[in-house]
Every structure is written in structure tokens, then in C-alpha cells.
Amino acid sequence: MLHPHLIEKETEHTRVVQVDQDQTIEAHIKAGGSYTILFVQSGNTTLNTRFILDEGATLKAIWISHHIEEATQNIQVEFKGEGINANLSGIARLTGQQKLTTHTHLIHHQPNTNATQFFKRIIEDQAVSEFQGLVHVKSEAQKTDSNQFNHNLILSDKGRAIARPQLEIFADDVKCSHGATVGQLDEEQRFYLQSRGFSEDQANHILIQGFMDEIFDIIPAQLDPAKYRHLLYA
Amino acid sequence: MKLEIKNLHAAIDETPILSGVNLTISSGEVHAIMGPNGSGKSTLSKVIAGHPAYTVTEGEVLLNGENILELAPEERALKGLFLAFQYPTEIPGVHNANFLRLAYNAKLKYHGKPELDPLEFDELIQEKLALVEMDSDFLERSVNHGFSGGEKKRNEILQMLVLNPGFALLDETDSGLDIDALRIVANAVNTFKSPDNAILMITHYQRLLNHIIPDFVHVMANGKIIQSGDKDLALQLEEKGYEWLLESVG
């Protein structure tokens, strides 16, 4: 049994976790604490993460998946106090027969908390992405603002994306949304780039990198996002 | 630089939009095309730039004597054609400064010139930014993403200034601009204008033509140019609308 990683009150921590075997990570962020954590997952692995957030805590967590086989991410976040901000995001580029399953489970216990989930996947060949996101808002958790996005860019005929958003809301004054998209590269964007002198291949390349960079841009500069971009740039 | 449009017919999803456009534009000239909604003005600009949704069914577009209709959009751009979009496309995640530098370098490379590194390019871009009165933090954002309508149009003009095309096609660049932004954009276009380049503006409003004085004004209706004249034609249209003209040409 692992002990939860404790983030003390009013402190800031930043951490990178390499995941190349099954792992379970728990963190408890005390009142006013701030935690930035970057997971870099590869191989045939399951990563379980659980965050407990106290009043006024801030969490920024990013999941990068590269060179996986069949990998799973289980993400649970408990909002135990008021005034919490949680920003969860992830990027994966899946090729061949790779399959990535992501389950998120957010539980808003207390009023006035904010959550954003922003998970993007690029799917090539016969790869599969499955995203299941559950947002649970307790009856006490008024003024919850919880948004979930899952965007899938499919670059092959046989790639597949499955998105299953789920909202369970027991409070009446909340803002919760979910949006899932599954699509190909946008013809208008490609034309725009070509009209500026980029070839079709260059335009596709720029658009794929831009799709990923929306997540990489979230990584704080001190963690050297360029290092992780290279893991996914082809 | 010379652009010749000869008997151009084009369709989208088998619906004909252009039905025989003829127009010749030479270096040092500014042309304006006006016309009612649905007359084919924007289609003309997209067909010239090579948008894949349109099919050319007849006619030619010659750039310096070469038919460009068989060329990919990027080849047309590299040869000196630039379209300022009516609705500039948002490209989230693509950094504006990188985008501009890569586009600029693609053009340098095409012309066999050495590419600029980010520092050298920064000098160039700062000077152009000043012309469209934009802050440099604007470069740190994604291409057109979350820009206001006016910012998008100014970004188009910024790109035009950076890429310095021989032929610039401005598709309703004035729409969505307030008076100040219109003045800024018009000043930038007037700065760009030279004996070595040509400009074609598509617009609904005469007010743009008070700021950028055209040498020729054309009226488009039902997919062809039905009348050409000088800047006084635009004033007449402003006063009388299009009806009289549509009636007089039948």
C-alpha cells in the first residue's frame, strides 16, 4: 500500500512521473496548496491516480502517453473543500494497434469548485482511444463549474475513438458541460495554410502539431515542454 | 506582375457560380469589385487562390502568362499570389510568430534565398506589426484563435506585409472593421501598394474606396462582370444601389 503524497498547506510542488510499469499514485493537497504533476506514460501499463483536494487547493495534472501498447489511465479527483481549481489534461498519439483507455471520475463534494478536463488524442492506423468521463456533483456542491472536453483527431480509416461522457448532478445551481469531437484534419485550415505557401504535407504536419501543442502549451516552462513534444512529434 | 482572368466559369457541387469572368490586372493598379450578395465575388477570390471545393469548368487564370489553375494553392502563393480571407481560419495551437516565420521562410527558400532565423525574423516582424498597430504579444497567440473580427482582418494584412506578394486579393477585408481599424488597415495597404504589385479588393462598401483609391471599379452580378469604370462608378452605386445597373444591362 502506497502512502499518499502530501502537499502541505500553502505550498507549491511540481513533479514529473515516468510511468513504464503499473503504478498507483495518490496525492492529498492541503488547503491552499498547489500541485503541478506531469505523467509520462508508455508501454503496456495501468496508471491509477487519485487526488484529494482541500479548500482552495490548485491542481494542474497532465497525462502524456507515448509508445504505449495497451494502456489505461484511471483518474479520480475528490473536491473536498470550497474554492478548488483543478485542470486535468492529456495528449496521446496512438498508432498501429495501440489502445488507450482513460477513465476520469470527478466528485464535487463542496460548493464553488472549478474543474476543466481537456483530453486530446491523435489516432492513426488501427489504434483505439476510449475516454469515459464521469462528473459527479453532490447536492451540497452548488456553484460547481465543471467542464469536460475530449477531442479526437483520426488520421486513418480504421482508427476508432469512443467517448462516453457522463454527468451525475444532484445540485441545482451548477455549470457542467461536456463536449466530445471525433474528426479528421480540417479542409479549411489546410487550405488556409496552403494559401500561405505550405505544401499539403507541411500543412497537415503543422495542423497535427498544433492539435498537440494546445496541451503541450499547458506544461509549465520550468518542466521543459519541448522535451515532451519530441516524444509525440513524428 | 500581371493577372489575366479569361472567360472563367466555376461551380461548387455542380452549381455554377461564375459564368464567364474577364479581367486583367497589371502591376501598379488597384482594382475593386463590388456587387450584390451572391454575385460570385468571394467565389472568384477562392477560385483564383485554388480552394479545392470549387471546380473550374471553363476559362483560364494567367499569372505572368502562366495558367495557374492547374497549380496547387501553395504553388500559386509561392509565385506571388496572396488572398486575405473574408473569414480568416482559426488554427488553435499554431503559434502566430512561428507560422509567420515558417511561411516567410518557405517563400525565401522557393526563391533560392537564405532563410531567416527567429531573431532576424523578429526584426522584420516588429516593423510590420507597427504598420498594423498591433502589439507583439499578438505574436504569442495561436493563429486567429480567439481573435476579434477586426484582429483577424489585421492579421491578414500583417501576413500580406510579411509575405510581400506581387498580387494581393483582399476579400471583404473592410467588413467587421470599426472606423479606426479601417483607417489602420487602409494605411497599411497604401504603404504596401507599389508600382511592382497589384491589388484587387472585393467589397460591399464604398467607404473602403475613400481610403484606398481604386484605379478601376467593376460590378459583378450573376457570376460575371457587368460594368467597369473608375472610382466614380462606386459613388454612383453608393447613391443609386445596384438595381439601375442590373436593369440597364438586362
Boltz contact constraints between the chains, C-beta under 6 A:
constraints:
  - contact:
      token1: [A, 188]
      token2: [B, 89]
      max_distance: 6.0
  - contact:
      token1: [A, 189]
      token2: [B, 89]
      max_distance: 6.0
  - contact:
      token1: [A, 189]
      token2: [B, 91]
      max_distance: 6.0
  - contact:
      token1: [A, 191]
      token2: [B, 51]
      max_distance: 6.0
  - contact:
      token1: [A, 192]
      token2: [B, 89]
      max_distance: 6.0
  - contact:
      token1: [A, 194]
      token2: [B, 73]
      max_distance: 6.0
  - contact:
      token1: [A, 194]
      token2: [B, 74]
      max_distance: 6.0
  - contact:
      token1: [A, 195]
      token2: [B, 49]
      max_distance: 6.0
  - contact:
      token1: [A, 195]
      token2: [B, 73]
      max_distance: 6.0
  - contact:
      token1: [A, 195]
      token2: [B, 77]
      max_distance: 6.0
  - contact:
      token1: [A, 195]
      token2: [B, 83]
      max_distance: 6.0
  - contact:
      token1: [A, 196]
      token2: [B, 103]
      max_distance: 6.0
  - contact:
      token1: [A, 197]
      token2: [B, 74]
      max_distance: 6.0
  - contact:
      token1: [A, 197]
      token2: [B, 77]
      max_distance: 6.0
  - contact:
      token1: [A, 197]
      token2: [B, 78]
      max_distance: 6.0
  - contact:
      token1: [A, 197]
      token2: [B, 103]
      max_distance: 6.0
  - contact:
      token1: [A, 197]
      token2: [B, 106]
      max_distance: 6.0
  - contact:
      token1: [A, 197]
      token2: [B, 107]
      max_distance: 6.0
  - contact:
      token1: [A, 198]
      token2: [B, 74]
      max_distance: 6.0
  - contact:
      token1: [A, 199]
      token2: [B, 74]
      max_distance: 6.0
  - contact:
      token1: [A, 206]
      token2: [B, 94]
      max_distance: 6.0
  - contact:
      token1: [A, 210]
      token2: [B, 91]
      max_distance: 6.0
  - contact:
      token1: [A, 210]
      token2: [B, 93]
      max_distance: 6.0
  - contact:
      token1: [A, 210]
      token2: [B, 94]
      max_distance: 6.0
  - contact:
      token1: [A, 211]
      token2: [B, 93]
      max_distance: 6.0
  - contact:
      token1: [A, 213]
      token2: [B, 93]
      max_distance: 6.0
  - contact:
      token1: [A, 214]
      token2: [B, 92]
      max_distance: 6.0
  - contact:
      token1: [A, 214]
      token2: [B, 93]
      max_distance: 6.0
